[in-house]
Amino acid sequence: MKISFLYITFFLILLAANFCKGQEIDTLKVKEDTVRIDQANNPNANFLAVEREPSFPGGFSKLFNYIHNNLKYPKKAKEQNVQGNVNIAFTILKDGRVSDVYVVESLSPETDAEAVRLMKKCPVWLPGIQNGRAVEVKFKLLIPFKIDS
């Protein structure tokens, strides 16, 4: 009984995969393991995945150094022992500037405001590249708030 259930489930998954193969969902297409935006339909689109991701000057280790050196732990959050991560999202523009910073998952109003301030003050990134051109790319990042003992 279990085996026939597994075969039926597997068959339905294969059937669904073949049915959806090559179809577009709005302006997104899946092609060669890279999600691409159909530029003909939406030339001003922000990308979620690109050929070359945006990068902080010097790489992620320098980004973490930037966060560590510039994060100002909010006094109220420290007094209340608020610890954890603020999940923020932002857009890296074609010229590498950070834009449209907002909180995806909140920790506290004070830590949220500090995470947004930190990213708005962030140095210029190397932009994402798609089809040989700089493009705007949406990005998410966790900003850690931990009180050192």
Backbone hydrogen bonds, N-H to C=O, Kabsch-Sander energy under -0.5 kcal/mol:
donor,donor_aa,acceptor,acceptor_aa,energy
5,F,1,M,-1.9
6,L,2,K,-2.2
7,Y,3,I,-2.4
8,I,4,S,-2.4
9,T,5,F,-2.5
10,F,6,L,-2.8
11,F,7,Y,-2.6
12,L,8,I,-2.4
13,I,9,T,-2.1
14,L,10,F,-2.4
15,L,11,F,-2.5
16,A,12,L,-2.5
17,A,13,I,-2.5
18,N,14,L,-2.5
19,F,15,L,-2.0
20,C,16,A,-2.1
21,K,17,A,-1.0
23,Q,20,C,-2.1
25,I,28,L,-1.8
26,D,24,E,-0.6
28,L,25,I,-2.6
29,K,36,R,-1.7
31,K,29,K,-0.6
31,K,34,T,-1.5
34,T,31,K,-1.9
36,R,29,K,-1.7
36,R,34,T,-0.6
38,D,27,T,-2.3
39,Q,37,I,-1.1
41,N,38,D,-0.9
42,N,38,D,-1.5
45,A,42,N,-1.4
47,F,136,E,-2.7
51,E,129,I,-0.7
52,R,129,I,-2.0
55,S,126,L,-2.1
59,G,56,F,-3.0
63,L,59,G,-1.5
64,F,60,F,-2.7
65,N,61,S,-1.8
66,Y,62,K,-2.5
67,I,63,L,-2.5
68,H,64,F,-2.7
69,N,65,N,-2.8
70,N,66,Y,-1.8
71,L,67,I,-2.0
73,Y,71,L,-0.7
78,K,74,P,-2.4
79,E,75,K,-2.7
80,Q,76,K,-1.8
81,N,78,K,-1.3
82,V,77,A,-3.1
83,Q,81,N,-0.5
84,G,145,F,-2.9
86,V,143,I,-2.3
87,N,85,N,-0.6
87,N,105,E,-1.8
88,I,86,V,-0.7
88,I,141,L,-2.9
89,A,102,Y,-2.9
90,F,139,F,-2.5
91,T,99,S,-3.1
92,I,137,V,-2.9
93,L,91,T,-0.7
93,L,97,R,-3.0
96,G,93,L,-2.1
99,S,91,T,-2.5
102,Y,89,A,-2.6
104,V,87,N,-3.5
105,E,87,N,-1.7
107,L,108,S,-0.5
112,D,108,S,-2.8
113,A,109,P,-2.1
114,E,110,E,-1.9
115,A,111,T,-2.4
116,V,112,D,-2.3
117,R,113,A,-2.5
118,L,114,E,-2.6
119,M,115,A,-2.0
120,K,116,V,-2.3
121,K,117,R,-1.6
122,C,119,M,-0.8
125,W,96,G,-3.1
126,L,55,S,-3.3
128,G,135,V,-0.7
129,I,52,R,-2.2
130,Q,133,R,-2.7
133,R,130,Q,-1.7
135,V,128,G,-2.2
137,V,92,I,-2.0
138,K,47,F,-2.6
139,F,90,F,-3.0
141,L,88,I,-2.4
143,I,86,V,-2.9
143,I,141,L,-0.5
145,F,84,G,-3.6
146,K,144,P,-0.5
148,D,146,K,-0.6
